[in-house]
Amino acid sequence: MSGMRLRYFESEDILHLVLSEEPEWGSVEITPNVTVELNEQGEVIGIEILEASRFLRDSLLESVQARVLRIPEFQPG
């Protein structure tokens, strides 16, 4: 996808991933604080994450914890 870019609005703590500069036709909230933006054909053209710093922190911690728990030397034995 050419033209993909991230925008972060620090004062509002909003992360916006722009996949296409097409006009937004609609949007769908897929989880609280995460909305996908759609073009006229229903294709994803953007993703907006509210409370982005918390969302990223929590997502990264969950991912790291899941990986650590799957490593045999870290499991009680």
Stockholm file with secondary structure:
# STOCKHOLM 1.0

chainA/1-77         MSGMRLRYFESEDILHLVLSEEPEWGSVEITPNVTVELNEQGEVIGIEILEASRFLRDSLLESVQARVLRIPEFQPG
#=GR chainA/1-77 SS CTTCEEEEETTTTEEEEESCCSCCCEEEEEETTEEEEECTTSCEEEEEEETHHHHHHHHHHHHHHHHHHHSGGGSCC
#=GC SS_cons        CTTCEEEEETTTTEEEEESCCSCCCEEEEEETTEEEEECTTSCEEEEEEETHHHHHHHHHHHHHHHHHHHSGGGSCC
//
